[in-house]
Amino acid sequence: MTQPSRPDTLDLVPKVDATKTAESLPDRPDAELLTQALPGIQPRPHHSRLLEWLKATWPELTFHHRLTRSGWYRPGGVCTSQGQILATDLEAWLNQALGKVEDFEQLLADLEIMQPLVTRFNGSTHFFTASYGKAPEACWQLEVEELQEVMDRKLLNGDAELPEDLADLLEPMHPARLDGHPVGAPKYRLGCLTNLHLALEEAVNAPLLQRFFREWQEATGDAVDFHQFWFFQRHESLTRYGVAQLRLQPHAIKARHLKTLPWDLTVEPMALATQLRSYDKAAGYNGAWYFGLVAGNLVPRELAARLQDDWLAEYRYIAERQAALIRDWLHQPYTL
């Protein structure tokens, strides 16, 4: 099967001249510029070209790749069995085709003759951060999607029951899967650009986040880079009155591994101290267990009362400042 033909879009993307002086470049990351430029930057291992472009475009900032989340996909388009692109939107194409014949059975008959193929976009989301101050919220967070169109399935499955409506064509119960052969090269696309300081001013959970940041700075000082261990997801929704609201949700970068660590709060104090040290080692910094208790549901909340009981019983296997955090949390608990 020949690969679907499509125009080379790289030359259509506005190029940013990396030789421009800092004075002539935007003084802060710009979503419109990123939207235009990202598809023209070819993905490379470790995102080297993207990081070079970011540095050339905003020289006062240094972006770091923090995390990649893969395994998601988006619907693609449709092409003929010979590889000619018919449309980039399957649902719109089917609706248009049905509108022309005005009969679903006739549409199926036409599709039987054409035997069109459906594509999908395999996706990954890459998280980058660039700090411009010491406070955790003094940071730009950039989410970049990497999409690659691949062959997904035959539109019709000759071994399954005939579709009864468009929904069966769009989301068949028994799809005739193809081998996932790439249709084109992977492309970057802007996911989201967030100035955490500005977003914090809008977030409905800002008071809790401010406490989280304050406790982080009290516990770690300037010795630990917050964004090496945490990133934020934006959750935008509408209240029942139709008012838009933003919630910023912190996620531990190593959350998948940290969730697998066992906890047993019935053991002796020294054995519990070993569990705390194991968690900190896995997380990468001292006192990580407290922040895993507050955010991400990574640590059992019952740990706080157990640590307080041991502290009052003169078992001092946590630091004084950690004991103070526990006392404050028990007095006024919160979670993110």
KOLBANU-554801 format. One record per residue (C-alpha): x, y, z; residue in one letter. Coordinates in pm, whole numbers, plus 50000, padded with zeros to 5 digits. Each point is the difference from the previous one (the first is absolute). Layout:
<rs>
{r {X, Y, Z}, A}
...
</rs>
This chain:
<rs>
{r {50000, 50000, 50000}, M}
{r {50135, 50340, 49909}, T}
{r {50023, 50265, 50266}, Q}
{r {49733, 50270, 49990}, P}
{r {50120, 50305, 49814}, S}
{r {49985, 50336, 50173}, R}
{r {50169, 50334, 49945}, P}
{r {50320, 50084, 50183}, D}
{r {49886, 50256, 50257}, T}
{r {50341, 50089, 50139}, L}
{r {50053, 50287, 49759}, D}
{r {49663, 50146, 50094}, L}
{r {50103, 50049, 50363}, V}
{r {50139, 50345, 50085}, P}
{r {50367, 49969, 50090}, K}
{r {50155, 50183, 50293}, V}
{r {50346, 50137, 49931}, D}
{r {50222, 49871, 50281}, A}
{r {50258, 50269, 49919}, T}
{r {49772, 50282, 50114}, K}
{r {50122, 50198, 50298}, T}
{r {49832, 49956, 50337}, A}
{r {49861, 50353, 49973}, E}
{r {49809, 49915, 49681}, S}
{r {49846, 49681, 50139}, L}
{r {49686, 49972, 50215}, P}
{r {50079, 50053, 50368}, D}
{r {49785, 49709, 50112}, R}
{r {49871, 49675, 49849}, P}
{r {49717, 50066, 49759}, D}
{r {49732, 49741, 49925}, A}
{r {49930, 50130, 49649}, E}
{r {50366, 49981, 49902}, L}
{r {50027, 49649, 50146}, L}
{r {49689, 49889, 49812}, T}
{r {50151, 50117, 49672}, Q}
{r {50355, 49879, 50053}, A}
{r {49973, 49664, 50176}, L}
{r {49876, 49797, 49698}, P}
{r {50311, 50109, 49808}, G}
{r {50244, 49870, 50264}, I}
{r {50087, 49639, 49932}, Q}
{r {49982, 49780, 50312}, P}
{r {50337, 49862, 50103}, R}
{r {50122, 49785, 50291}, P}
{r {50002, 50200, 50324}, H}
{r {49817, 50279, 49811}, H}
{r {50333, 50160, 49916}, S}
{r {49874, 50210, 49708}, R}
{r {49698, 50120, 50193}, L}
{r {50210, 50102, 50300}, L}
{r {50246, 50180, 49772}, E}
{r {49715, 50192, 49837}, W}
{r {49850, 50093, 50337}, L}
{r {50335, 50130, 50121}, K}
{r {50058, 50198, 49681}, A}
{r {49652, 50150, 50013}, T}
{r {49995, 50083, 50372}, W}
{r {50368, 50018, 50102}, P}
{r {49923, 50117, 50353}, E}
{r {49822, 49671, 50075}, L}
{r {50135, 49646, 50020}, T}
{r {49743, 49731, 49934}, F}
{r {50047, 49649, 50138}, H}
{r {49817, 49686, 49891}, H}
{r {49835, 49856, 50310}, R}
{r {49765, 49722, 49897}, L}
{r {49837, 49821, 49707}, T}
{r {49660, 49836, 50013}, R}
{r {49923, 49766, 49711}, S}
{r {49739, 49748, 49899}, G}
{r {49715, 50226, 49893}, W}
{r {49861, 50054, 49652}, Y}
{r {49762, 50215, 49800}, R}
{r {49779, 49913, 49702}, P}
{r {50160, 50066, 49665}, G}
{r {49875, 50016, 49645}, G}
{r {49900, 49767, 49720}, V}
{r {50170, 49891, 49678}, C}
{r {49940, 49762, 49712}, T}
{r {50141, 49648, 49998}, S}
{r {50266, 50131, 49758}, Q}
{r {50109, 50268, 50245}, G}
{r {49837, 50314, 49864}, Q}
{r {49887, 50238, 50273}, I}
{r {49623, 50050, 49993}, L}
{r {49957, 50215, 50311}, A}
{r {50174, 50091, 50323}, T}
{r {49680, 49965, 50205}, D}
{r {49823, 49664, 49976}, L}
{r {49677, 50109, 50168}, E}
{r {49957, 50307, 49781}, A}
{r {50076, 49795, 49689}, W}
{r {49742, 49735, 50089}, L}
{r {49735, 50261, 50076}, N}
{r {50066, 50168, 49666}, Q}
{r {49987, 49667, 49814}, A}
{r {49674, 49903, 50170}, L}
{r {49853, 50340, 49919}, G}
{r {50069, 49943, 49630}, K}
{r {49835, 49657, 49971}, V}
{r {49739, 50056, 50276}, E}
{r {49986, 49626, 50067}, D}
{r {50219, 49808, 50244}, F}
{r {49976, 49671, 49809}, E}
{r {50116, 50175, 49683}, Q}
{r {50287, 50154, 50197}, L}
{r {50105, 49652, 50113}, L}
{r {49984, 49875, 49641}, A}
{r {50226, 50285, 49888}, D}
{r {50242, 49932, 50284}, L}
{r {50010, 49629, 49910}, E}
{r {50126, 50098, 49655}, I}
{r {50251, 50257, 50129}, M}
{r {50132, 49800, 50299}, Q}
{r {50138, 50314, 50168}, P}
{r {50257, 49991, 50278}, L}
{r {49997, 50199, 50324}, V}
{r {50298, 50162, 50170}, T}
{r {50066, 50110, 50357}, R}
{r {50251, 50225, 50172}, F}
{r {50220, 49834, 50262}, N}
{r {50083, 50261, 50260}, G}
{r {50246, 50087, 50273}, S}
{r {50000, 50307, 50222}, T}
{r {50336, 50148, 50099}, H}
{r {50019, 50230, 50301}, F}
{r {50263, 50275, 50016}, F}
{r {50063, 50266, 50264}, T}
{r {50201, 50322, 50012}, A}
{r {50037, 50181, 50333}, S}
{r {50046, 50376, 50022}, Y}
{r {50024, 50027, 50379}, G}
{r {50056, 49798, 50317}, K}
{r {49634, 49958, 50096}, A}
{r {49837, 49680, 49868}, P}
{r {49732, 50203, 49822}, E}
{r {50258, 50218, 49819}, A}
{r {50003, 49764, 49706}, C}
{r {49878, 49943, 49647}, W}
{r {49862, 49653, 49932}, Q}
{r {49984, 49893, 49635}, L}
{r {49810, 49694, 49881}, E}
{r {50092, 49885, 49650}, V}
{r {49810, 49723, 49825}, E}
{r {50182, 49769, 49761}, E}
{r {49763, 49845, 49748}, L}
{r {50062, 49739, 49733}, Q}
{r {49732, 49891, 49757}, E}
{r {49988, 49623, 49944}, V}
{r {49770, 49754, 49826}, M}
{r {49735, 49891, 50248}, D}
{r {49733, 49779, 49843}, R}
{r {49784, 49922, 49702}, K}
{r {49683, 50204, 50009}, L}
{r {49797, 49683, 49937}, L}
{r {50067, 49664, 50161}, N}
{r {49894, 49721, 49765}, G}
{r {50007, 49748, 50285}, D}
{r {49760, 50194, 50226}, A}
{r {49634, 50094, 49984}, E}
{r {49909, 50287, 49772}, L}
{r {49994, 50343, 50167}, P}
{r {49654, 50128, 50085}, E}
{r {50083, 50370, 50016}, D}
{r {50283, 50252, 49985}, L}
{r {50093, 49931, 50362}, A}
{r {50085, 49641, 49904}, D}
{r {50230, 50131, 49728}, L}
{r {50170, 50251, 50228}, L}
{r {50043, 49769, 50301}, E}
{r {49951, 49638, 49889}, P}
{r {49973, 49728, 50261}, M}
{r {50228, 49773, 49796}, H}
{r {50238, 50215, 49794}, P}
{r {50211, 49848, 49723}, A}
{r {50336, 50118, 50131}, R}
{r {50292, 50084, 49773}, L}
{r {50369, 49977, 50086}, D}
{r {50044, 50360, 50115}, G}
{r {50225, 50088, 49707}, H}
{r {50102, 50368, 50019}, P}
{r {49824, 50234, 49761}, V}
{r {50237, 50288, 50063}, G}
{r {50280, 50123, 50223}, A}
{r {49928, 50094, 50362}, P}
{r {49910, 50364, 50061}, K}
{r {50007, 50228, 50300}, Y}
{r {49687, 50192, 50096}, R}
{r {49938, 50244, 50282}, L}
{r {49803, 49847, 50281}, G}
{r {49998, 50271, 50265}, C}
{r {50216, 50290, 50120}, L}
{r {49956, 50107, 50361}, T}
{r {50158, 50272, 50208}, N}
{r {49948, 49846, 50343}, L}
{r {50019, 50335, 50178}, H}
{r {49718, 50144, 49788}, L}
{r {49799, 49677, 50005}, A}
{r {50022, 49995, 50379}, L}
{r {49819, 50334, 50009}, E}
{r {49704, 49840, 49821}, E}
{r {49999, 49652, 50157}, A}
{r {49713, 49921, 50236}, V}
{r {50237, 49791, 50212}, N}
{r {50259, 50278, 50025}, A}
{r {49999, 50016, 50385}, P}
{r {50085, 49630, 50025}, L}
{r {50268, 50030, 49733}, L}
{r {50154, 50299, 50176}, Q}
{r {50020, 49797, 50320}, R}
{r {50153, 49710, 49805}, F}
{r {50265, 50231, 49851}, F}
{r {50069, 50165, 50335}, R}
{r {50049, 49664, 50172}, E}
{r {50225, 49886, 49716}, W}
{r {50226, 50299, 50042}, Q}
{r {50007, 49959, 50378}, E}
{r {50085, 49632, 49969}, A}
{r {50254, 50012, 49717}, T}
{r {50119, 50360, 49969}, G}
{r {50175, 50068, 49670}, D}
{r {50183, 49666, 50003}, A}
{r {49735, 49808, 49803}, V}
{r {49854, 50099, 49663}, D}
{r {49624, 49967, 50039}, F}
{r {49942, 49942, 49629}, H}
{r {50243, 49710, 49989}, Q}
{r {49744, 49805, 50201}, F}
{r {49657, 50157, 49933}, W}
{r {49796, 50121, 49705}, F}
{r {49649, 50141, 49974}, F}
{r {49693, 49907, 49804}, Q}
{r {49733, 50255, 49923}, R}
{r {49639, 49902, 50064}, H}
{r {49755, 50250, 49854}, E}
{r {49628, 49963, 50061}, S}
{r {49675, 50192, 50036}, L}
{r {49809, 50046, 50322}, T}
{r {49627, 49932, 50006}, R}
{r {49956, 50372, 49934}, Y}
{r {50210, 49980, 49683}, G}
{r {50305, 50173, 50146}, V}
{r {50336, 49872, 49877}, A}
{r {50241, 49886, 50268}, Q}
{r {50358, 49876, 49996}, L}
{r {50154, 49744, 50232}, R}
{r {50374, 49925, 50001}, L}
{r {50080, 49645, 50103}, Q}
{r {50357, 49912, 50103}, P}
{r {50126, 49658, 49889}, H}
{r {50321, 49833, 50109}, A}
{r {50220, 49924, 49700}, I}
{r {50086, 49660, 50150}, K}
{r {49641, 49929, 50106}, A}
{r {49969, 49668, 49817}, R}
{r {50293, 49854, 50191}, H}
{r {49914, 50165, 50331}, L}
{r {49649, 49853, 49993}, K}
{r {50150, 49650, 50000}, T}
{r {50190, 50047, 50327}, L}
{r {49845, 49802, 50287}, P}
{r {49893, 50159, 50328}, W}
{r {49941, 49824, 50332}, D}
{r {49907, 50236, 50282}, L}
{r {49980, 49722, 50259}, T}
{r {50375, 49938, 50018}, V}
{r {50243, 50118, 50269}, E}
{r {50126, 50361, 49979}, P}
{r {50340, 49910, 49857}, M}
{r {49840, 49787, 49729}, A}
{r {49772, 50290, 49912}, L}
{r {50304, 50227, 49984}, A}
{r {50145, 49760, 49742}, T}
{r {49684, 50034, 49791}, Q}
{r {50032, 50380, 50009}, L}
{r {50362, 49983, 49888}, R}
{r {49912, 49757, 49721}, S}
{r {49731, 50235, 49873}, Y}
{r {50234, 50299, 50011}, D}
{r {50267, 49807, 49812}, K}
{r {49754, 49898, 49729}, A}
{r {49864, 50354, 49973}, A}
{r {50346, 50156, 49986}, G}
{r {49993, 50246, 50292}, Y}
{r {49968, 50008, 50379}, N}
{r {49656, 50042, 50150}, G}
{r {49825, 49893, 49680}, A}
{r {49755, 49786, 50197}, W}
{r {49826, 50309, 50141}, Y}
{r {49931, 50148, 49658}, F}
{r {49883, 49661, 49875}, G}
{r {49754, 50001, 50289}, L}
{r {49865, 50341, 49898}, V}
{r {49992, 49960, 49621}, A}
{r {49929, 49708, 49772}, G}
{r {49878, 49753, 50263}, N}
{r {50344, 49836, 49995}, L}
{r {50033, 49954, 50376}, V}
{r {49727, 49880, 50241}, P}
{r {49855, 50296, 50190}, R}
{r {49992, 49791, 50318}, E}
{r {50379, 50035, 50005}, L}
{r {49970, 50351, 50148}, A}
{r {49828, 49884, 50320}, A}
{r {50244, 49711, 50038}, R}
{r {50301, 50231, 49970}, L}
{r {49848, 50241, 50251}, Q}
{r {49941, 49717, 50248}, D}
{r {50358, 49879, 49963}, D}
{r {50135, 50353, 50041}, W}
{r {49805, 50048, 50323}, L}
{r {50133, 49663, 50117}, A}
{r {50357, 50134, 49951}, E}
{r {50071, 49808, 49679}, Y}
{r {50184, 50272, 49809}, R}
{r {50069, 49840, 49663}, Y}
{r {49871, 50302, 49806}, I}
{r {50149, 50349, 50007}, A}
{r {49856, 50279, 50215}, E}
{r {49880, 50194, 49698}, R}
{r {49828, 49687, 49865}, Q}
{r {49831, 49950, 50335}, A}
{r {49880, 50361, 49981}, A}
{r {49851, 49936, 49656}, L}
{r {49817, 49698, 50136}, I}
{r {49865, 50196, 50298}, R}
{r {49875, 50275, 49770}, D}
{r {49846, 49750, 49760}, W}
{r {49816, 49816, 50278}, L}
{r {49872, 50333, 50132}, H}
{r {49889, 50112, 49653}, Q}
{r {50019, 49712, 49751}, P}
{r {49989, 50062, 49626}, Y}
{r {50055, 49804, 49682}, T}
{r {50061, 50082, 49636}, L}
</rs>
